[in-house]
């Protein structure tokens, strides 16, 4: 098992399941909007906050994303139904 905390939280096999489920972020025609970022780092940061019970503002910088970005993506993913789809995909793959 990896000693790297982010890799322990979201191993490659889990990331391979969730990556295709993430909604895409398109740039707004007028500019600005959501900046591209490392989606795996953001997902791992979100998993860390959800499983540790820590506040978003206490997200360690070692996760490579800001607390604001992690929280914003968590909100968008929740509204898009990511967690339900991920859970269903996980159950179909490993519980069947």
C-alpha positions as CSV (number, residue, x, y, z in Angstrom):
1,X,0.0,0.0,0.0
2,X,1.2,3.5,-0.8
3,X,2.5,5.7,2.0
4,X,1.3,8.8,0.1
5,X,-1.8,10.0,1.9
6,X,-3.7,11.2,-1.3
7,X,-3.0,7.8,-3.0
8,X,-4.3,6.0,0.1
9,X,-7.5,8.0,0.0
10,X,-8.1,7.6,-3.7
11,X,-6.1,4.7,-5.2
12,X,-5.8,4.6,-9.0
13,X,-8.6,1.9,-9.2
14,X,-11.1,4.2,-7.5
15,X,-10.0,7.2,-9.5
16,X,-10.5,5.2,-12.8
17,X,-14.1,4.7,-11.7
18,X,-14.9,8.2,-10.7
19,X,-13.0,10.2,-13.5
20,X,-15.5,9.4,-16.3
21,X,-18.4,10.4,-14.0
22,X,-17.1,14.0,-13.3
23,X,-19.0,16.8,-15.0
24,X,-16.9,18.8,-17.4
25,X,-16.2,22.4,-16.8
26,X,-16.3,24.7,-19.9
27,X,-14.9,28.2,-20.1
28,X,-17.5,30.9,-20.3
29,X,-17.7,32.8,-23.6
30,X,-17.2,36.1,-21.8
31,X,-14.1,34.8,-20.0
32,X,-13.5,33.8,-16.4
33,X,-15.4,31.0,-14.8
34,X,-13.9,27.8,-13.6
35,X,-10.2,27.5,-14.1
36,X,-8.8,24.1,-15.2
37,X,-7.2,22.2,-12.3
38,X,-6.0,18.7,-11.5
39,X,-9.4,17.0,-11.0
40,X,-7.8,14.0,-9.2
41,X,-6.2,16.3,-6.7
42,X,-9.5,18.1,-6.1
43,X,-11.4,14.8,-5.8
44,X,-8.9,13.5,-3.3
45,X,-9.1,16.7,-1.3
46,X,-12.9,16.4,-1.2
47,X,-12.7,12.8,0.0
48,X,-10.2,13.9,2.7
49,X,-12.5,16.6,4.0
50,X,-15.5,14.3,3.9
51,X,-13.8,11.4,5.7
52,X,-11.8,13.4,8.2
53,X,-14.5,15.7,9.4
54,X,-12.2,18.7,9.1
55,X,-13.4,22.1,8.0
56,X,-12.7,23.0,4.3
57,X,-10.5,25.9,5.5
58,X,-8.2,23.4,7.3
59,X,-7.4,21.4,4.1
60,X,-3.6,20.9,4.1
61,X,-1.8,22.5,1.1
62,X,-0.2,19.0,0.4
63,X,-3.4,18.2,-1.5
64,X,-2.5,20.6,-4.2
65,X,-5.7,22.6,-4.3
66,X,-7.2,25.4,-2.4
67,X,-10.0,24.9,0.1
68,X,-12.2,27.2,-2.0
69,X,-11.7,25.2,-5.1
70,X,-12.3,21.9,-3.3
71,X,-15.5,23.2,-1.8
72,X,-16.8,24.7,-5.0
73,X,-16.2,21.5,-6.9
74,X,-17.8,19.5,-4.1
75,X,-20.9,21.7,-4.5
76,X,-21.1,21.3,-8.2
77,X,-20.5,17.6,-8.1
78,X,-23.2,17.2,-5.5
79,X,-25.7,19.1,-7.5
80,X,-24.8,17.0,-10.6
81,X,-25.5,13.8,-8.7
82,X,-21.9,12.6,-8.7
83,X,-22.0,10.8,-5.4
84,X,-25.1,8.8,-6.2
85,X,-23.6,7.7,-9.6
86,X,-20.3,6.9,-8.1
87,X,-21.9,4.8,-5.4
88,X,-24.0,2.9,-7.9
89,X,-20.9,2.3,-10.2
90,X,-18.9,1.1,-7.2
91,X,-21.6,-1.3,-6.1
92,X,-22.1,-2.7,-9.6
93,X,-18.3,-3.2,-10.0
94,X,-17.5,-4.7,-6.6
95,X,-20.7,-5.9,-5.0
96,X,-22.2,-7.9,-7.9
